[in-house]
Each structure stands twice: as C-alpha cells, then as structure tokens.
Amino acid sequence: MLVALLSSQYARFAALAEAWLAMGATAFGVCQDGRPLVYWPAGHRLAKPSILAPIMRGDMELGDLRVAGLSGMAYEQRLRADADLIAYMLQLEDELQLMTADLVTSQDQQLALYRLTQTMRDHVTVQETLNALVTEAMRMVRAHGGYAMFVPTSAQEPLLVQLPPDTLPADLAWRLYWQAQASEREITQSAAEGELTEIDAVNLLHVPIRVRGSVMAGLGLIDRTGGFGAPDIKLTRAIADQASAQIERMLLYQEMFDQAKLRTEMELARRVQLDLLPRSLPKVPGLDIYANSRPAYQVGGDFYDFIVLPERPFIFSIGDVTGKGLSAALLMTMTRSAIHSKAQFMPYPTPEAVMRQSNEDLYNDFTRVGVFATAFVGQYEPGSNTLMYANAGHAPVIYRPHDGEAVLLRADSTAIGILQVSHCRNQRLRLGPDDLLIAATDGFTDVRDEGEDMLGIDRLIELVELLHDRSATEIATRLFEETDRFGQGRPQDDDQTLVVIKGAAL
C-alpha cells in the first residue's frame, strides 16, 4: 500500500525531502519494516536517523519517516505531522480505489443489464423470456443454478423454468414463490437453515418480480461461491426489474396480437354473415321491395332472406335470435339455413309448413343452449294481391293498407325453440297496389334516448303513417334515419333489420 503510494505520489515525497534538506537535515527517507523504500540524498541509507515518526493506519503501522542531522521537539512535531499527512493520503488513496472499483462494478452491471435487455427484447413468449432471464442472471451473479416462474392471471398454466433442469424440486420452488409473494420481499437461505436441507445446495436467493402491480413472477439463484451478499441482492433486484419490464412488454404484445387476431376473425365472420344475406333485392311483379340489416357489433343475430324460384311463389323471411355478437351470429346462421332449405326444397312450401319443419329441426339444439329465435315468413304469388304469412313470436310487423291505418300484426305462435311443436297457422292479408308491410326487428323499437325512453311500437307506427306513401327504399331509409335521430347518437344497443314490401301496379 505504502509502496503504491510512493509510486503514484513520488513527486510529493521528493518535495517533502527537499524541504527537510533545506532545513539542514543530512538525509530524509521512507522505510517499511526497517527497510528503506526511498531516501534522499541517494548515497545516504539512514541507518541511524536522529528523529523518526511512524505512519499509522488505525492501530497498524504501515511504515515510518526518518530524518538525520536534525533533532529537537519542533522537528519531531514537524515529522509527525508529515507522517500523519502521508497516512491521510493513504486513506484517500484507499477510498479512491474503492470508488473506482464501485464505478467499474456499476459500469459492468449496467452493461450486463443492457445485454440482458437486448437478449430478452427479441423474445415474445413467456418460456423464451424466462429462459433468457435465468441464463443471464446466473452469468451476472455467478450462480451455479437458477430458476424462474410466471403465474398468469388468465386460465393459462403457471410456468417454471430451471437451469440446469431439475435444479431443485418443483414443489420447493413454488413454496418459495408463494412465500415471496406473501411478503413481497426476497428470500435468502443457506444449507444450515430453511428448506435447503432437503437438497444438495449451499445457498439460495429468491427475488419476487412485480408485474402490473402485483407479484406474478419470481427469480431464484442457487449456489453462489461466498454466498449472496448485499451487492448480489441489489444486482438481482435490478435484474428482476428488467425482467418485469420485459414480461409486461411481452404480455402487452400478446394481448395486442390476440386482439388483432380476434378483430380479423370477427371481420371474417362479418363478411361470411353479409354473404349469407341476399346480395341483391329480388324483382317480383306487383311488389316494391327493400331490405337492410345493421348489426350492433361486427356480427349479429338478425337475418332476412328471399327465395325466388321459377314457377314457385316468392317467399321471404326475417328473424331475430336471442343474444348479440358471435354466438348469436352462429345461431342465426342455423335458423336462416333451416328456414331457407325448407322454403326452397319442400314440394309445396307454405309459411306454416316452413315454420313447423324449421322448429322441429332446431328445437333440440336451441333447448340445449337455452336460446330461441323469432321469425316471420311471408309468401306471395305474383298477381294474386294476397300475402300469406306465419309469425313465430316476431315483432314488430306493421301492416298499412292503402285505404286504412297502420296496425301491428301480432304473432299467433311462440318463437322457434320454445315449444317442441310450432302452432303457427297460415294467415292472409291483402297486398295490392300501395298496401304496405314492414317487418322489422326489435332493434328499432328498443332504441333509447338520453332519458332512457324507448322508441316503442306506437312511435314506429306513427312513423309508418307518415311515410306510407313513399317508395320502399325511401321508407326504409327514413326509418333508419329517424331511429338514429331518436337515439341522439348513442351506440346501437341491438341489431336493426328491416324488410319493406309495398304493393305496386303490374
């Protein structure tokens, strides 16, 4: 230590020697264990100094200063002061070396943490992230083994990674995890205490990892030579903080990926559902027809359909399956397909027969999942001026004869899937020039304003009265507009589907 100080501060020792020689000393030197380390002038070995002052570091003597040719109390005090100054310089040198070592260690740790971040940033799964975390933590802390675990809040299985494999029993690793989660503090154990007596391990450090405000992961290191001291715990905490940020980033990425995947699937479902609806409006002699559907979400439970076949009557349908979203869309597809197939392939289809057969096909499935579907089926023979229909619990259906007032056509049977046998019967009404039939779903009547007041059947009938003299397209367009206006820009609560059929001159 003294030799190192002489090497680094030689000029200061030389200046000190010159000052003593100028005061009349014949020699000045620094010795350690009785051996001269450096002396002035060069030919003098200071075998018999006249005064001597030890260089002390606490209770330990590091060396001494020696002067020849001068004596007396004043010179002794001066030499002791110089020795104290050198001792203070040694203390400063030690502290500087410690600070330098701390800075180097800190720089190394920062570089290692940067490497850890770079290593883990390319991983997008929990398994990859934990493997990289354990590998880098073992290298940085110089541990012989390690493990990490992650406990998601979703239905996914907890994950445990160990390097080398089977470093410690899984149940022990999980016990340490739950202990650290409960205390939210790191756990240190040695072979003489705790649960390490169960395995061949010298020491262990377990650090909890907070993710999104709670302990969802943990990092454990095993068998570090010399044990885990305060610097090791501090470094491992820093590693855990880096891992926390990476896991949060990975979870956010996974959530964004899942959401994007769901949006893609919903968009595909929307396209499929739109493809199931008629792509164009049918042209039927004696009728002016318009239809449209607006789901509350990307997909919905409403449908409408047209069946136009040569030498067969024109058949149309509209329906509403309970619920919203993807599940309602799946059940809507079943209902629409059942009604469509019956109307298309039965030898002599009538609304009553179509409804009865569809109910028989769907009853068991609908009962199993606890849903039902309202439906309205109409049949028109061109030139007959008569519409035959069957109504299975569907509303609103509004009829406005050209020479009368708009009225609500009530259902004569329960919805499809409620009873094992449908009680629908064929009903008839006049559908000549300017007679109007509007079949809608309850997405119209259930619209609410800011005061939570519903549009309702009566207001819808009033709108039909105001619009009955217009074309089918104009009536439908205005009904959608007036419904939106009544809702005052609020999000659509339910699917809205509308079929408008108006008698026209041949």
C-alpha positions in Angstrom: 0.0 0.0 0.0 2.8 2.4 1.0 4.9 1.3 -2.0 2.0 2.0 -4.3 1.5 5.5 -2.8 5.3 6.2 -3.3 4.9 5.2 -6.9 1.9 7.4 -7.6 3.0 10.4 -5.4 6.8 10.3 -5.8 7.0 14.0 -6.7 5.3 14.9 -3.4 7.7 12.8 -1.4 10.6 14.4 -3.3 9.3 17.9 -2.5 8.9 16.9 1.2 12.5 15.6 1.2 13.8 18.8 -0.4 12.0 20.8 2.4 13.8 18.8 5.1 17.2 19.0 3.4 16.7 22.8 3.1 16.1 23.0 6.9 19.5 21.4 7.4 18.8 17.7 7.5 21.6 15.5 6.1 19.0 12.8 4.9 15.3 12.1 4.6 13.7 8.7 3.8 10.7 6.5 4.0 11.1 3.0 5.5 8.9 -0.1 5.9 9.7 -2.9 8.3 13.1 -1.3 8.9 14.0 -1.3 5.2 14.4 1.9 3.3 11.9 2.3 0.4 13.2 5.7 -0.8 15.7 8.2 0.6 17.4 11.5 -0.2 20.3 12.1 -0.9 20.9 9.0 -2.9 24.0 7.9 -1.1 22.6 8.1 2.4 20.9 4.9 3.8 19.6 6.5 7.1 20.9 3.6 9.2 20.9 5.9 12.3 18.2 8.6 12.0 18.2 11.4 14.5 14.3 11.5 14.6 11.6 9.0 13.4 7.8 9.2 13.1 5.5 6.2 12.4 2.9 6.2 9.6 -0.2 4.8 11.2 -3.4 3.4 9.7 -5.6 3.0 12.7 -3.7 0.6 15.0 -1.5 -0.7 12.3 1.9 0.8 11.5 2.5 0.9 7.7 6.0 2.3 7.8 7.9 5.4 9.1 9.5 8.7 8.1 13.2 9.1 9.1 15.4 12.3 9.3 19.1 12.5 10.0 21.1 15.6 11.1 18.3 17.4 13.0 16.9 16.9 16.5 14.6 18.7 18.9 10.9 18.8 19.8 10.0 21.2 17.0 11.5 18.9 14.3 9.8 15.8 15.9 6.4 17.5 15.8 7.0 18.5 12.2 7.9 15.0 11.2 4.9 13.5 13.0 2.7 16.0 11.1 4.3 14.8 7.8 3.7 11.2 8.8 0.0 12.0 9.6 -0.3 13.7 6.2 1.0 10.6 4.4 -1.4 8.4 6.4 -4.2 10.7 5.3 -3.0 10.4 1.7 -3.0 6.6 2.0 -6.6 6.7 3.3 -7.7 8.9 0.4 -5.9 6.5 -2.0 -7.8 3.6 -0.5 -11.1 5.4 -0.8 -10.4 6.4 -4.3 -9.6 2.8 -5.2 -12.8 1.6 -3.6 -14.8 4.3 -5.5 -13.1 3.2 -8.7 -13.9 -0.4 -8.0 -17.5 0.5 -7.3 -17.7 2.5 -10.5 -16.2 -0.3 -12.5 -18.6 -2.8 -10.9 -21.5 -0.4 -11.6 -20.5 0.1 -15.2 -20.1 -3.7 -15.6 -23.6 -4.2 -14.1 -25.1 -1.6 -16.3 -23.5 -3.2 -19.3 -24.7 -6.6 -18.2 -28.3 -5.2 -17.6 -28.2 -3.7 -21.1 -27.1 -7.0 -22.5 -29.9 -8.6 -20.6 -32.4 -6.2 -22.0 -31.1 -6.8 -25.6 -31.1 -10.5 -25.1 -34.8 -10.6 -23.9 -36.2 -8.0 -26.2 -36.4 -10.4 -29.1 -38.4 -13.0 -27.2 -42.2 -12.9 -27.5 -43.2 -15.9 -25.3 -43.0 -16.4 -21.6 -40.9 -19.6 -22.0 -38.2 -17.8 -24.0 -38.2 -14.8 -21.7 -37.8 -16.9 -18.6 -35.0 -19.0 -20.1 -33.1 -15.8 -21.1 -33.7 -14.3 -17.7 -32.2 -17.3 -15.8 -29.3 -17.7 -18.2 -28.2 -14.1 -17.9 -28.9 -13.8 -14.1 -26.7 -16.9 -13.5 -23.9 -15.4 -15.5 -24.1 -11.9 -14.0 -24.3 -13.1 -10.3 -22.0 -16.1 -10.9 -24.5 -18.6 -9.6 -24.3 -22.3 -10.4 -28.0 -22.8 -10.9 -31.2 -20.8 -11.3 -34.9 -20.9 -11.9 -37.8 -18.5 -12.8 -41.6 -18.9 -12.8 -44.6 -16.9 -14.1 -48.2 -17.2 -12.8 -50.6 -15.5 -15.3 -54.0 -14.2 -14.2 -55.7 -15.9 -17.1 -56.6 -19.5 -17.5 -53.1 -20.4 -18.7 -51.0 -22.8 -16.7 -48.2 -21.5 -14.4 -44.7 -21.9 -15.9 -41.5 -23.0 -14.2 -38.0 -22.9 -15.9 -34.9 -24.4 -14.3 -31.3 -24.3 -15.4 -29.8 -26.8 -15.2 -33.0 -28.9 -15.4 -34.3 -30.2 -12.0 -32.0 -27.8 -10.1 -34.4 -28.1 -7.2 -37.7 -29.9 -6.6 -40.6 -28.0 -8.2 -42.7 -28.0 -5.0 -39.8 -26.3 -3.2 -39.5 -23.6 -5.9 -43.3 -22.9 -5.8 -43.2 -22.8 -2.0 -40.5 -20.1 -2.2 -42.6 -18.2 -4.8 -45.7 -18.1 -2.6 -43.7 -17.1 0.4 -42.1 -14.2 -1.5 -45.4 -13.2 -3.0 -47.0 -13.1 0.5 -44.1 -11.0 2.0 -43.2 -9.2 -1.2 -39.5 -9.5 -0.2 -36.6 -11.5 -1.3 -35.7 -14.8 0.5 -32.2 -15.9 1.3 -31.3 -19.3 2.7 -28.2 -21.3 3.5 -27.6 -25.0 3.8 -27.8 -24.8 7.6 -31.3 -23.2 7.6 -34.7 -23.2 5.9 -35.6 -25.8 3.2 -32.2 -26.2 1.6 -31.6 -29.1 3.9 -33.8 -31.1 1.5 -31.4 -30.7 -1.4 -27.7 -30.6 -2.1 -27.4 -26.8 -2.2 -25.2 -24.4 -0.3 -27.2 -21.2 -0.6 -30.2 -19.7 -2.3 -31.6 -16.3 -3.2 -35.2 -15.8 -4.4 -36.4 -12.4 -5.6 -40.1 -11.7 -6.4 -40.9 -10.0 -9.7 -43.8 -7.5 -9.8 -45.8 -7.4 -13.0 -48.6 -4.9 -13.4 -48.6 -4.0 -9.8 -48.6 -7.5 -8.2 -46.1 -10.4 -7.8 -46.7 -12.6 -10.8 -43.2 -14.0 -11.3 -40.1 -14.9 -9.4 -36.3 -15.4 -10.0 -34.2 -17.8 -7.9 -30.4 -18.3 -7.9 -28.6 -21.2 -6.2 -25.0 -21.9 -5.0 -23.0 -18.7 -5.4 -19.4 -19.1 -4.1 -19.2 -17.0 -1.0 -22.9 -16.7 -0.6 -25.3 -13.9 -1.6 -24.3 -10.6 -0.1 -26.0 -7.2 -0.3 -24.4 -6.3 -3.7 -25.7 -9.6 -5.1 -29.2 -9.0 -3.8 -29.1 -5.5 -5.2 -28.0 -6.7 -8.6 -30.6 -9.5 -8.6 -33.3 -6.9 -7.8 -32.1 -4.9 -10.8 -32.3 -8.0 -13.0 -35.8 -8.7 -11.7 -36.8 -5.1 -12.6 -35.6 -5.6 -16.1 -37.4 -8.9 -16.3 -40.6 -7.2 -15.1 -40.5 -4.6 -17.8 -39.8 -7.3 -20.4 -42.7 -9.5 -19.2 -45.1 -6.5 -19.2 -44.0 -5.7 -22.8 -44.4 -9.3 -23.8 -47.9 -9.5 -22.2 -48.9 -6.3 -24.0 -47.6 -7.7 -27.3 -49.6 -10.9 -26.7 -52.7 -9.0 -25.9 -52.4 -6.8 -29.0 -51.7 -9.9 -31.1 -54.8 -11.7 -29.6 -56.9 -8.6 -30.2 -55.7 -8.3 -33.8 -56.4 -11.9 -34.3 -59.9 -11.5 -32.8 -60.6 -8.5 -35.0 -59.5 -10.4 -38.0 -61.7 -13.4 -37.1 -64.7 -11.0 -36.4 -64.1 -9.3 -39.7 -64.1 -12.6 -41.5 -67.3 -13.6 -39.6 -68.9 -10.3 -40.6 -68.1 -11.0 -44.3 -69.5 -14.5 -44.1 -72.6 -13.2 -42.4 -73.1 -10.5 -45.0 -72.6 -13.1 -47.8 -75.4 -15.1 -46.3 -77.8 -12.1 -46.7 -79.2 -11.6 -50.2 -76.7 -9.8 -52.3 -79.4 -8.1 -54.4 -83.1 -7.2 -54.0 -85.5 -9.5 -55.9 -87.6 -8.3 -58.7 -91.2 -9.6 -58.1 -94.0 -8.4 -60.3 -96.5 -6.4 -58.2 -94.1 -5.7 -55.4 -91.7 -2.9 -54.4 -89.1 -4.5 -52.1 -86.3 -3.1 -49.9 -84.3 -4.7 -47.1 -81.2 -3.9 -45.0 -79.6 -5.0 -41.8 -77.3 -3.2 -39.4 -75.7 -5.4 -36.6 -74.9 -3.7 -33.3 -71.5 -5.3 -33.3 -69.4 -6.7 -36.2 -71.8 -9.7 -36.4 -75.3 -10.1 -35.1 -78.3 -12.4 -34.6 -80.7 -10.8 -37.2 -81.3 -12.1 -40.7 -83.6 -11.6 -43.7 -83.8 -13.8 -46.7 -85.6 -14.1 -50.2 -86.3 -17.2 -52.1 -87.2 -16.6 -55.7 -87.5 -19.7 -57.9 -89.1 -20.2 -61.3 -92.8 -21.3 -61.2 -92.9 -21.1 -57.4 -94.3 -18.4 -55.2 -92.0 -15.7 -53.8 -91.0 -16.4 -50.2 -89.3 -14.0 -47.8 -88.3 -14.3 -44.1 -86.9 -12.1 -41.3 -85.7 -13.3 -37.9 -84.0 -12.4 -34.7 -82.0 -14.8 -32.5 -81.7 -14.0 -28.8 -78.3 -12.5 -27.8 -75.7 -10.5 -29.7 -72.3 -10.9 -31.1 -70.6 -14.1 -32.4 -72.8 -16.6 -30.5 -76.0 -15.0 -31.9 -74.4 -15.0 -35.4 -73.8 -18.7 -35.3 -77.4 -19.5 -34.2 -78.7 -17.0 -36.7 -76.9 -19.0 -39.4 -78.6 -22.2 -38.2 -82.0 -20.6 -38.2 -81.6 -18.9 -41.6 -80.3 -22.1 -43.2 -83.2 -24.2 -41.7 -85.9 -21.8 -43.0 -84.2 -21.3 -46.4 -83.8 -25.1 -47.0 -87.4 -25.8 -46.1 -88.7 -22.9 -48.3 -86.5 -24.0 -51.2 -86.9 -27.8 -51.2 -90.3 -28.6 -49.8 -92.6 -29.7 -52.6 -95.4 -27.4 -51.5 -94.0 -24.8 -49.1 -96.3 -22.6 -47.1 -95.3 -20.3 -44.3 -97.0 -22.6 -41.7 -95.2 -25.7 -43.1 -91.8 -23.9 -43.3 -92.1 -22.7 -39.7 -93.2 -26.1 -38.4 -90.4 -28.0 -40.0 -87.8 -25.4 -39.0 -88.9 -25.6 -35.4 -88.6 -29.4 -35.4 -85.1 -29.2 -36.8 -83.9 -26.5 -34.3 -85.8 -27.3 -31.1 -83.3 -29.8 -29.6 -80.3 -27.7 -30.3 -81.9 -24.5 -29.1 -83.2 -26.1 -25.9 -79.7 -27.5 -25.2 -78.1 -24.0 -25.3 -81.2 -22.1 -23.9 -81.9 -19.8 -26.8 -84.8 -19.1 -29.2 -85.5 -17.2 -32.4 -88.4 -15.1 -33.5 -89.3 -15.4 -37.2 -91.7 -14.1 -39.8 -92.2 -15.9 -43.1 -94.3 -14.5 -46.0 -95.4 -15.9 -49.3 -96.6 -14.0 -52.3 -98.0 -15.3 -55.6 -97.4 -12.7 -58.3 -100.6 -11.2 -59.5 -102.6 -12.5 -56.6 -102.7 -9.3 -54.5 -102.6 -11.6 -51.4 -99.8 -12.3 -48.9 -99.8 -15.5 -46.9 -97.7 -15.4 -43.7 -96.8 -17.1 -40.4 -95.5 -15.3 -37.4 -93.5 -17.2 -34.7 -93.2 -14.6 -31.9 -91.8 -11.9 -34.1 -92.4 -8.2 -33.7 -92.7 -5.6 -34.9 -94.6 -6.4 -38.1 -96.7 -3.5 -39.3 -99.4 -3.6 -42.0 -100.7 -0.4 -43.6 -103.4 -0.9 -46.2 -103.7 1.9 -48.7 -107.2 2.8 -47.5 -106.7 2.3 -43.8 -104.5 2.9 -40.8 -101.2 1.2 -39.8 -101.7 -1.7 -37.4 -99.4 -4.2 -35.6 -99.7 -7.8 -36.8 -99.4 -9.9 -33.7 -97.8 -13.4 -33.6 -100.0 -16.4 -33.4 -97.3 -18.8 -32.1 -94.3 -18.8 -29.8 -90.7 -18.3 -31.1 -88.8 -21.1 -32.7 -87.2 -23.3 -30.0 -89.7 -22.6 -27.2 -92.1 -25.4 -27.8 -91.5 -28.8 -29.4 -94.4 -28.2 -31.8 -95.0 -24.9 -33.6 -98.6 -23.6 -33.5 -98.2 -21.2 -36.4 -101.0 -21.1 -38.9 -101.2 -19.5 -42.3 -102.6 -16.0 -42.2 -103.7 -13.9 -45.2 -103.8 -10.2 -45.9 -104.4 -8.0 -49.0 -101.2 -6.8 -50.6 -102.3 -4.8 -53.7 -101.1 -1.5 -55.0 -100.0 0.9 -52.2 -100.6 -1.7 -49.5 -97.6 -1.7 -47.2 -96.0 -4.4 -45.0 -93.0 -3.6 -42.8 -91.3 -6.4 -40.9 -88.5 -5.2 -38.5 -86.6 -6.5 -35.5 -86.8 -5.1 -32.0 -83.6 -3.2 -32.6 -85.9 -0.4 -33.8 -88.4 -0.3 -31.0 -85.8 -0.8 -28.3 -83.8 2.3 -29.2 -83.5 4.7 -26.2 -82.9 8.4 -26.0 -80.8 10.2 -23.4 -83.7 9.9 -20.9 -83.8 6.1 -21.3 -87.2 6.4 -23.1 -87.7 3.7 -25.7 -88.9 4.5 -29.3 -91.6 1.7 -28.9 -94.3 0.3 -31.1 -96.6 3.3 -31.1 -93.9 5.8 -32.3 -92.8 3.3 -35.0 -96.4 3.0 -36.2 -96.7 6.8 -36.3 -93.6 6.9 -38.5 -95.1 4.4 -40.8 -98.2 6.5 -41.1 -96.1 9.5 -42.1 -94.1 7.6 -44.6 -96.5 5.1 -46.2 -97.0 7.0 -49.5 -93.3 6.8 -50.3 -91.3 4.0 -52.1 -90.0 1.0 -50.2 -86.4 2.4 -50.4 -87.4 5.8 -49.1 -89.5 4.4 -46.3 -86.6 2.2 -45.1 -84.0 5.0 -45.4 -86.2 7.4 -43.3 -86.9 4.7 -40.7 -83.2 4.2 -40.1 -82.6 8.0 -40.0 -85.4 8.6 -37.6 -84.3 5.8 -35.3 -80.8 7.3 -35.2 -82.1 10.7 -34.5 -84.2 9.4 -31.7 -81.2 7.6 -30.2 -79.3 11.0 -30.3 -76.0 9.5 -31.4 -75.9 6.8 -28.7 -74.2 3.5 -29.6 -76.6 1.0 -31.2 -77.8 -1.4 -28.5 -79.2 -4.1 -30.7 -79.2 -5.4 -34.3 -81.5 -3.5 -36.6 -83.0 -5.4 -39.6 -85.8 -4.2 -41.8 -87.8 -5.7 -44.7 -90.2 -3.3 -46.5 -92.7 -4.7 -49.1 -95.2 -2.5 -50.8 -97.8 -3.4 -53.4 -97.2 -1.9 -56.9 -99.1 -1.9 -60.1 -98.2 -4.6 -62.6 
